[in-house]
Amino acid sequence: MPILGIETLLYGVEDLDECTRFFDDFGLPQHARTDGMTHYRLEEGSNVVLRLLDDPALPKGFKDKGVKEITWGVDTQESLDALADRLEAHQEVTRGDDGVVRTKAPSGMNVALKLWSRKKVTYAPDPVNAPGHVKRLNVQRKWKTRARPKIITHTVYTVPSPKEEFEWYRDMLNFRMSEEQIGMGFYLRCDGANEHHNLFLINMNFGPLPGYPVFHHTNFGVEDIDELMVGTNYMTRRGWETGALGSGRHRIASALFSYIESPAGGEAEYGADSDYIDDNWIPREWNQVFATYSWMHKIPQFLGTDQKWQYRLHPSYVPNGAGDSEWEE
């Protein structure tokens, strides 16, 4: 019953014009605009929709601005019907005339399911040179002037119980655990996707978080570190601020990141060069700080400098039920 990824993120915002200016600058392709709504559509066919917080078309959800509903794209009608039937056996579900199935996750996040034919996108990143390993001879790297994201890679929100939320996504929607970051949360992958994670569930009481469920950020995929940093430079020149972590590379997922504070709520992240995985992957359990960054140009105080090298195969997934694999230190 494959879920392919994020089909639509529906935002509730305070200032539609300002948020439209932000996502225009960020590089999302505008698909439609009305007095009360801005609609972006990315190359893969995914959507970002902005509506005012008092718009009656906006479902009730988390109290702050940000993503109010996540729509997951499903591969076939048979899969969609099976998922809807499973959900309906355990909780309230609505089935719209448009074929969209809607319910809520335990945290209160609005979750929708709909048929989606996700389009394949094509990137052609420049080969990387290293001493003794020349892959680009007499050829310059491409010069970029703007970031133009083509996919929505993942979204993130905070919850009272990341474990309970993870188990709901696993049991109701067939999500896979990719990693657990101890004390912080769970990284999840859709069963029909190969991105390292499509959803990250954070403990709402972690560090500087507000202590209640809230949208945190969305990651938009770009080609490489050049597009990621050119986009960041463009955004700062346009007056937008970088986020708390700035730019760097995570150890979890090996992903390059650059966070920008968003007037639509939370942050918008440029992401590149992440790990891709499938069902042969064994989830890991990670030390909180060590997992967060391999390098970062802007290390916040709450992360400190505790870089203790600590991770292991997740005890719940070790083959033959051996739940005490050693920490790698």
FENZI-V144645 format. One record per pair of residues at least 6 apart in sequence whose ideal C-beta (glycine too) atoms are under 8 Angstrom apart, sorted by the first residue. I is the first residue (numbers start at 1). J is the second residue. If there is no record, write none. Layout:
i=I j=J
i=I j=J
This chain:
i=1 j=74
i=1 j=79
i=1 j=82
i=1 j=83
i=1 j=174
i=1 j=191
i=2 j=74
i=2 j=75
i=2 j=79
i=2 j=174
i=2 j=190
i=2 j=191
i=2 j=192
i=3 j=72
i=3 j=73
i=3 j=74
i=3 j=75
i=3 j=79
i=3 j=83
i=3 j=113
i=3 j=173
i=3 j=174
i=3 j=175
i=3 j=190
i=3 j=191
i=3 j=192
i=3 j=193
i=4 j=72
i=4 j=73
i=4 j=74
i=4 j=75
i=4 j=116
i=4 j=118
i=4 j=190
i=4 j=192
i=4 j=193
i=5 j=44
i=5 j=46
i=5 j=72
i=5 j=73
i=5 j=116
i=5 j=118
i=5 j=151
i=5 j=152
i=5 j=190
i=5 j=192
i=5 j=193
i=5 j=195
i=5 j=198
i=6 j=46
i=6 j=70
i=6 j=71
i=6 j=72
i=6 j=73
i=6 j=152
i=6 j=154
i=6 j=155
i=6 j=198
i=7 j=45
i=7 j=46
i=7 j=47
i=7 j=71
i=7 j=72
i=7 j=73
i=7 j=114
i=7 j=116
i=7 j=118
i=8 j=46
i=8 j=47
i=8 j=48
i=8 j=49
i=8 j=69
i=8 j=70
i=8 j=71
i=8 j=112
i=9 j=47
i=9 j=48
i=9 j=49
i=9 j=67
i=9 j=69
i=9 j=70
i=9 j=71
i=9 j=152
i=9 j=155
i=9 j=218
i=10 j=49
i=10 j=51
i=10 j=58
i=10 j=59
i=10 j=67
i=10 j=68
i=10 j=69
i=10 j=70
i=10 j=71
i=10 j=110
i=11 j=19
i=11 j=48
i=11 j=49
i=11 j=50
i=11 j=51
i=11 j=65
i=11 j=66
i=11 j=67
i=11 j=68
i=11 j=264
i=11 j=265
i=12 j=51
i=12 j=52
i=12 j=53
i=12 j=55
i=12 j=58
i=12 j=61
i=12 j=65
i=12 j=66
i=12 j=68
i=12 j=265
i=13 j=19
i=13 j=50
i=13 j=51
i=13 j=52
i=13 j=53
i=13 j=65
i=13 j=263
i=13 j=264
i=13 j=265
i=14 j=52
i=14 j=53
i=14 j=65
i=14 j=263
i=15 j=263
i=16 j=36
i=16 j=37
i=16 j=38
i=16 j=50
i=16 j=51
i=16 j=52
i=18 j=263
i=19 j=38
i=19 j=50
i=19 j=262
i=19 j=263
i=19 j=264
i=20 j=30
i=20 j=33
i=20 j=38
i=20 j=50
i=22 j=240
i=22 j=262
i=22 j=263
i=22 j=264
i=22 j=268
i=23 j=30
i=23 j=38
i=23 j=40
i=23 j=48
i=23 j=50
i=23 j=264
i=23 j=268
i=24 j=30
i=25 j=234
i=25 j=235
i=25 j=238
i=25 j=240
i=26 j=147
i=26 j=149
i=26 j=220
i=26 j=231
i=26 j=235
i=26 j=260
i=26 j=268
i=27 j=146
i=27 j=147
i=27 j=148
i=27 j=149
i=27 j=231
i=28 j=40
i=28 j=42
i=28 j=48
i=28 j=149
i=28 j=220
i=29 j=40
i=29 j=41
i=29 j=42
i=29 j=43
i=29 j=148
i=30 j=38
i=30 j=39
i=30 j=40
i=31 j=39
i=31 j=40
i=31 j=41
i=31 j=47
i=32 j=38
i=32 j=39
i=33 j=39
i=36 j=51
i=36 j=52
i=36 j=55
i=37 j=49
i=37 j=50
i=37 j=51
i=37 j=55
i=38 j=49
i=38 j=50
i=39 j=47
i=39 j=48
i=39 j=49
i=39 j=50
i=40 j=47
i=40 j=48
i=40 j=49
i=41 j=47
i=42 j=48
i=42 j=149
i=42 j=150
i=42 j=151
i=42 j=152
i=42 j=220
i=43 j=119
i=43 j=121
i=43 j=150
i=43 j=151
i=44 j=118
i=44 j=119
i=44 j=120
i=44 j=121
i=44 j=150
i=44 j=151
i=44 j=152
i=45 j=116
i=45 j=117
i=45 j=118
i=45 j=119
i=46 j=73
i=46 j=118
i=46 j=151
i=46 j=152
i=47 j=71
i=48 j=152
i=50 j=264
i=51 j=57
i=51 j=58
i=52 j=58
i=53 j=65
i=58 j=68
i=59 j=68
i=59 j=69
i=59 j=102
i=59 j=110
i=61 j=68
i=61 j=69
i=61 j=108
i=61 j=109
i=61 j=110
i=62 j=68
i=62 j=108
i=62 j=109
i=62 j=157
i=62 j=213
i=62 j=214
i=62 j=215
i=63 j=212
i=63 j=214
i=64 j=210
i=64 j=214
i=64 j=215
i=64 j=265
i=65 j=215
i=65 j=264
i=65 j=265
i=66 j=157
i=66 j=214
i=66 j=215
i=66 j=264
i=66 j=265
i=66 j=266
i=67 j=155
i=67 j=157
i=67 j=215
i=67 j=218
i=67 j=265
i=67 j=266
i=68 j=110
i=69 j=102
i=69 j=109
i=69 j=110
i=69 j=111
i=69 j=112
i=70 j=109
i=70 j=110
i=70 j=111
i=70 j=112
i=70 j=155
i=71 j=100
i=71 j=112
i=71 j=113
i=71 j=114
i=72 j=111
i=72 j=112
i=72 j=113
i=72 j=114
i=72 j=173
i=72 j=190
i=73 j=114
i=73 j=115
i=73 j=116
i=73 j=118
i=74 j=80
i=74 j=83
i=74 j=113
i=74 j=114
i=74 j=115
i=74 j=116
i=75 j=115
i=75 j=116
i=75 j=192
i=76 j=115
i=77 j=115
i=80 j=99
i=80 j=101
i=80 j=113
i=80 j=114
i=80 j=115
i=83 j=101
i=83 j=113
i=83 j=172
i=83 j=173
i=83 j=174
i=84 j=93
i=84 j=95
i=84 j=101
i=84 j=113
i=86 j=172
i=87 j=93
i=87 j=101
i=87 j=103
i=87 j=172
i=90 j=172
i=91 j=103
i=91 j=104
i=92 j=103
i=92 j=104
i=93 j=101
i=93 j=102
i=93 j=103
i=94 j=101
i=94 j=102
i=94 j=103
i=95 j=101
i=95 j=102
i=96 j=102
i=98 j=114
i=99 j=114
i=99 j=115
i=100 j=112
i=100 j=113
i=100 j=114
i=101 j=112
i=101 j=113
i=101 j=114
i=102 j=110
i=102 j=111
i=102 j=112
i=102 j=113
i=103 j=111
i=103 j=112
i=104 j=110
i=104 j=111
i=105 j=111
i=105 j=165
i=105 j=168
i=105 j=169
i=106 j=159
i=106 j=161
i=106 j=164
i=106 j=165
i=106 j=168
i=107 j=157
i=107 j=159
i=107 j=160
i=107 j=165
i=107 j=213
i=108 j=213
i=109 j=157
i=109 j=159
i=109 j=213
i=111 j=173
i=113 j=173
i=121 j=150
i=121 j=151
i=123 j=150
i=123 j=223
i=123 j=224
i=124 j=223
i=125 j=223
i=125 j=224
i=126 j=136
i=126 j=141
i=126 j=142
i=126 j=224
i=126 j=226
i=127 j=135
i=127 j=136
i=128 j=135
i=128 j=136
i=129 j=135
i=129 j=136
i=141 j=226
i=142 j=226
i=144 j=226
i=144 j=227
i=144 j=230
i=145 j=230
i=145 j=234
i=146 j=230
i=146 j=231
i=146 j=234
i=147 j=222
i=147 j=227
i=147 j=228
i=147 j=230
i=147 j=231
i=147 j=232
i=147 j=234
i=147 j=270
i=148 j=222
i=148 j=227
i=149 j=220
i=149 j=221
i=149 j=222
i=149 j=270
i=150 j=221
i=150 j=222
i=151 j=220
i=151 j=221
i=152 j=218
i=152 j=219
i=152 j=220
i=152 j=221
i=153 j=195
i=153 j=198
i=153 j=219
i=153 j=220
i=153 j=221
i=153 j=271
i=153 j=274
i=154 j=195
i=154 j=197
i=154 j=198
i=154 j=199
i=154 j=200
i=154 j=218
i=154 j=219
i=154 j=271
i=155 j=198
i=155 j=199
i=155 j=200
i=155 j=215
i=155 j=217
i=155 j=218
i=155 j=219
i=156 j=199
i=156 j=200
i=156 j=201
i=156 j=202
i=156 j=215
i=156 j=216
i=156 j=217
i=156 j=218
i=156 j=219
i=156 j=266
i=157 j=201
i=157 j=202
i=157 j=213
i=157 j=214
i=157 j=215
i=157 j=216
i=158 j=201
i=158 j=202
i=158 j=203
i=158 j=204
i=158 j=206
i=158 j=209
i=158 j=210
i=158 j=212
i=158 j=213
i=158 j=214
i=158 j=216
i=159 j=165
i=159 j=185
i=159 j=201
i=159 j=202
i=159 j=203
i=159 j=204
i=159 j=213
i=160 j=204
i=160 j=213
i=162 j=184
i=162 j=185
i=162 j=186
i=162 j=201
i=162 j=202
i=162 j=203
i=163 j=186
i=165 j=186
i=165 j=201
i=166 j=175
i=166 j=177
i=166 j=186
i=166 j=188
i=166 j=201
i=169 j=175
i=169 j=188
i=169 j=199
i=169 j=201
i=170 j=176
i=170 j=177
i=170 j=188
i=174 j=190
i=174 j=191
i=175 j=188
i=175 j=189
i=175 j=190
i=175 j=191
i=175 j=198
i=175 j=199
i=176 j=188
i=176 j=189
i=176 j=190
i=176 j=191
i=176 j=279
i=176 j=281
i=176 j=283
i=177 j=186
i=177 j=187
i=177 j=188
i=177 j=189
i=177 j=283
i=177 j=314
i=177 j=316
i=177 j=317
i=178 j=187
i=178 j=188
i=178 j=189
i=178 j=196
i=178 j=197
i=178 j=253
i=178 j=277
i=178 j=281
i=178 j=283
i=179 j=186
i=179 j=187
i=179 j=197
i=179 j=252
i=179 j=253
i=179 j=283
i=179 j=284
i=179 j=285
i=179 j=286
i=179 j=291
i=179 j=314
i=180 j=186
i=180 j=187
i=180 j=283
i=180 j=284
i=180 j=285
i=180 j=286
i=180 j=314
i=181 j=187
i=181 j=252
i=181 j=286
i=181 j=288
i=181 j=291
i=181 j=292
i=182 j=285
i=182 j=286
i=182 j=287
i=182 j=288
i=183 j=203
i=183 j=206
i=183 j=288
i=184 j=202
i=184 j=203
i=184 j=206
i=184 j=288
i=185 j=200
i=185 j=201
i=185 j=202
i=185 j=203
i=185 j=206
i=186 j=200
i=186 j=201
i=187 j=196
i=187 j=197
i=187 j=199
i=187 j=200
i=187 j=252
i=187 j=253
i=188 j=197
i=188 j=198
i=188 j=199
i=188 j=200
i=188 j=201
i=189 j=195
i=189 j=196
i=189 j=197
i=189 j=198
i=189 j=199
i=189 j=277
i=190 j=198
i=190 j=199
i=194 j=276
i=194 j=277
i=194 j=278
i=195 j=274
i=195 j=276
i=196 j=252
i=196 j=253
i=196 j=254
i=196 j=255
i=196 j=274
i=196 j=275
i=196 j=276
i=196 j=277
i=197 j=253
i=200 j=216
i=202 j=209
i=202 j=216
i=203 j=209
i=204 j=210
i=204 j=211
i=204 j=212
i=204 j=213
i=204 j=214
i=205 j=211
i=207 j=302
i=208 j=244
i=208 j=300
i=208 j=302
i=209 j=216
i=214 j=266
i=215 j=265
i=215 j=266
i=216 j=266
i=216 j=267
i=217 j=243
i=217 j=259
i=217 j=262
i=217 j=266
i=217 j=267
i=217 j=268
i=217 j=269
i=218 j=266
i=218 j=267
i=218 j=268
i=218 j=269
i=219 j=257
i=219 j=269
i=219 j=270
i=219 j=271
i=220 j=268
i=220 j=269
i=220 j=270
i=220 j=271
i=221 j=271
i=221 j=272
i=222 j=228
i=222 j=231
i=222 j=270
i=222 j=271
i=222 j=272
i=223 j=272
i=224 j=272
i=224 j=273
i=225 j=256
i=225 j=272
i=225 j=273
i=227 j=270
i=227 j=272
i=228 j=247
i=228 j=256
i=228 j=257
i=228 j=258
i=228 j=270
i=228 j=271
i=228 j=272
i=229 j=247
i=229 j=258
i=231 j=258
i=231 j=270
i=232 j=242
i=232 j=247
i=232 j=258
i=232 j=260
i=232 j=270
i=235 j=242
i=235 j=260
i=236 j=242
i=240 j=260
i=240 j=261
i=241 j=260
i=241 j=261
i=242 j=258
i=242 j=259
i=242 j=260
i=242 j=261
i=242 j=298
i=243 j=259
i=243 j=260
i=243 j=261
i=243 j=267
i=243 j=269
i=244 j=259
i=244 j=267
i=244 j=298
i=244 j=300
i=245 j=257
i=245 j=259
i=245 j=292
i=245 j=293
i=245 j=296
i=245 j=298
i=245 j=300
i=246 j=258
i=246 j=259
i=246 j=296
i=246 j=297
i=246 j=298
i=247 j=256
i=247 j=257
i=247 j=258
i=247 j=259
i=247 j=296
i=247 j=297
i=247 j=298
i=248 j=256
i=248 j=257
i=248 j=293
i=248 j=294
i=248 j=295
i=248 j=296
i=248 j=297
i=248 j=298
i=249 j=255
i=249 j=256
i=249 j=257
i=249 j=273
i=249 j=293
i=249 j=294
i=249 j=295
i=249 j=296
i=250 j=257
i=250 j=291
i=250 j=292
i=250 j=293
i=250 j=294
i=251 j=286
i=251 j=290
i=251 j=291
i=251 j=292
i=251 j=293
i=251 j=294
i=251 j=311
i=252 j=284
i=252 j=286
i=252 j=291
i=252 j=292
i=253 j=274
i=253 j=275
i=254 j=273
i=254 j=274
i=254 j=275
i=254 j=294
i=255 j=271
i=255 j=272
i=255 j=273
i=255 j=274
i=255 j=275
i=256 j=271
i=256 j=272
i=256 j=273
i=256 j=274
i=257 j=269
i=257 j=270
i=257 j=271
i=258 j=269
i=258 j=270
i=258 j=271
i=259 j=267
i=259 j=268
i=259 j=269
i=260 j=267
i=260 j=268
i=260 j=269
i=260 j=270
i=261 j=267
i=262 j=268
i=282 j=313
i=282 j=314
i=282 j=317
i=282 j=318
i=282 j=319
i=283 j=313
i=283 j=314
i=283 j=316
i=283 j=317
i=284 j=311
i=284 j=312
i=284 j=313
i=284 j=314
i=285 j=311
i=285 j=312
i=285 j=313
i=285 j=314
i=285 j=315
i=286 j=310
i=286 j=311
i=287 j=308
i=287 j=309
i=287 j=310
i=287 j=311
i=289 j=303
i=289 j=304
i=289 j=306
i=289 j=307
i=289 j=308
i=290 j=306
i=290 j=307
i=290 j=308
i=290 j=309
i=290 j=310
i=290 j=311
i=291 j=311
i=292 j=303
i=293 j=299
i=293 j=303
i=299 j=305
i=308 j=329
i=309 j=328
i=309 j=329
i=310 j=327
i=310 j=328
i=310 j=329
i=311 j=327
i=311 j=328
i=312 j=325
i=312 j=326
i=312 j=327
i=312 j=328
i=313 j=325
i=315 j=323
i=315 j=324
i=315 j=325
i=316 j=323
i=318 j=325
